[in-house]
Amino acid sequence: MNVFYLKQFRLATDKEIVQLAKLWSQHSLCYVLNSEDFNKFPMNKDVFIIVELNCPASKAFLQKANDTNKFGNPSRWLIIEQVEQLESYNFLFDSNVIVAEMKENVYTLFIVYKTHKHGPLIKESFGTWTASNGLNKTREIDTPASIRRKNLMGLPLAASIVISDNRTKNEIMTLRNIFVDTVAKSGYRQICPLYDFLNASMVIMYTDTWGYQTNGTFNGMVGDLVLGKAELAGTMIFITKSRLDVLEYLAYPSPPTTKFVFRQPSLSYQNNLFILPFRPKVWLCILGLIILLTTILLVNSYWEYEKLDNRNNYDQTVLRPNISDISIMVISAISQQGSSTELKGTLGRVVMFLLFFAFVFLYTSYSANIVALLQSNSNKIRTLSDLLNSRLELGVEDTTYNRYHFSIASDPIRKAIYQTKIAPQGSKDNFMSLEEGVKKLQTRPFAFNMNLGTGYKLVEKYFHEHEKCGLQEIQYIQESKAWQTCRKNSPYKEIFKIGLIRNQEHGLNDRVNRLVYTKKPACAFRGSSFDSVNMIDFYPALLLLLYGMMFAILSLLLELFYHKRVMRISKNCA
């Protein structure tokens, strides 16, 4: 701790002053002779200043300290003079000023402060000091100053509250229209016990925005705090870098935050369902089986062709030894369609039986897995990058803070989400009301960025029990916890913090949160959750059908072209 001593040295020589200064400097002490030495005081450091009013420079020194708010925390002062001479100075709520009055070799010590600039000077007995007995403190002084001074005796303290609907002014303490200005109503309920604790009178100021920096100045609630119109923020607010210089963040009372919420989409939104029933190794084994059986059929058909001498046999049901006929038979077996051709020999019939028998079991397993996968959900959307690359539509609750934080996003992924899925250029943005967003969340593949506490209340209202299962959350706003704040360097900062933490410890904030907000619904029942098959579920099959039709038409055109060419050559030869 640095100690500064302002004292009259009329009777001391310059040499004595120098010697005294050297002695004090060894103990982190310093003395000042006039008000010009005021700049010796370090800013925002714990210093102890002793002032003797008999010194001619003392009044000018105290006045300069008063003008620059040096009486506040963390500075400590000891002033040797009568209390009555100090009425004009602003010893505010957070000051630590001791006044020593001397009577008959006994110093009576008082702590003095004011609840506000124009209030009366309040005295607290600190104790006495004598040369023989030293310091004798009173018992009450061991109680922290912020607790001793918590009775503000009805002092009006302004709180700034953000609202979007003027009806809230008359409904601030009711649960009517709870989805309108929910954060304002919960914030008001949470600061009411603080005013009771301080015995202060609440003065409410309403504004339409939280406060953002434009042209170097803040508007809205933050602007009210910066300009000194309000001492306390009645609505919780996010931490941003620009606000750290003008606000004191005191307590974090509400668990609900702002996040993207979405129902787990079906697997078809992230994967091709038709390749999921079997693992890659199984698919490779099936491919090997197909190649093996095709080879066996080809060898067997050659054997029968040679053995039975079918060169002049015009039976169309005989499987001929060419790769096209055999491939058609294998494809027929895979798709369980049968074939118009067959092997006539015993060995050939055994091979055909094994072919169809193997693919019956494979087809059954594949079909059963497809049915199960159609009712399964994907859990691959876990990050903002996954959300950006998914087929989900995105929407955002239409609030001032959401519009601001989404528009200023600098992170590449967050910026891409805003520019491509939230507010794409040339089309309508996807900011919407809370109710509209929750209803879309229920009925379609949709991710909605909302206040979880109020959003889940509507989820409880509209969703069926099985629809509450599979709700996932992804955070977009990096610092999405809302804090209770006051203006920077407020003399009431410490007592505000004590009162707000007291509310939290006594369960008062938890009571408000239970009244106003709702936690994430529990998944209690998964039955009756079978959904109709969507177009996207069998989109790969339709794509395969389309490609097949295009290939068939192309093959037909090639055959026609080949046939005409052959006919033309035949005519020329004739």
Sequence and secondary structure as in RCSB ss.txt:
>XXXX:A:sequence
MNVFYLKQFRLATDKEIVQLAKLWSQHSLCYVLNSEDFNKFPMNKDVFIIVELNCPASKAFLQKANDTNKFGNPS
RWLIIEQVEQLESYNFLFDSNVIVAEMKENVYTLFIVYKTHKHGPLIKESFGTWTASNGLNKTREIDTPASIRRK
NLMGLPLAASIVISDNRTKNEIMTLRNIFVDTVAKSGYRQICPLYDFLNASMVIMYTDTWGYQTNGTFNGMVGDL
VLGKAELAGTMIFITKSRLDVLEYLAYPSPPTTKFVFRQPSLSYQNNLFILPFRPKVWLCILGLIILLTTILLVN
SYWEYEKLDNRNNYDQTVLRPNISDISIMVISAISQQGSSTELKGTLGRVVMFLLFFAFVFLYTSYSANIVALLQ
SNSNKIRTLSDLLNSRLELGVEDTTYNRYHFSIASDPIRKAIYQTKIAPQGSKDNFMSLEEGVKKLQTRPFAFNM
NLGTGYKLVEKYFHEHEKCGLQEIQYIQESKAWQTCRKNSPYKEIFKIGLIRNQEHGLNDRVNRLVYTKKPACAF
RGSSFDSVNMIDFYPALLLLLYGMMFAILSLLLELFYHKRVMRISKNCA
>XXXX:A:secstr
 EEEEE   TTS HHHHHHHHHHHHTTTEEEESSGGGGGGS TTS EEEEEETTSTTHHHHHHHHHHTTTTSTT 
EEEEES GGGGTTS   TT  EEEEEEETTEEEEEEEE SSTTS  EEEEEEEEETTTEEEE GGGGS HHHHT 
  TT EEEEEEE SSTTHHHHTTS TTTTSSHHHHHHHHHHHHHHHHHT EEEEEEESS   EETTEE HHHHHH
HTTS SEESS B   TGGGGTEEEEE      EEEEEE  BGGGTS GGGSSS HHHHHHHHHHHHHHHHHHHHH
HHHHHHHTTGGG   TTB  SSHHHHHHHHHHHHTT   S B  SHHHHHHHHHHHHHHHHHHHHHHHHHHHHHT
 B     SHHHHHHSS EEEEE  HHHHHHHHT  SHHHHHHIIIIIS TTS   EE HHHHHHHHHHSSEEEEE
EHHHHHHHHHHH  GGGGTTEEEE  SSS   BEEEETT TTHHHHHHHHHHHHHTTHHHHHHHHH         
  S      TTTTHHHHHHHHHHHHHHHHHHHHHHHHHHHHHHHHHHH 
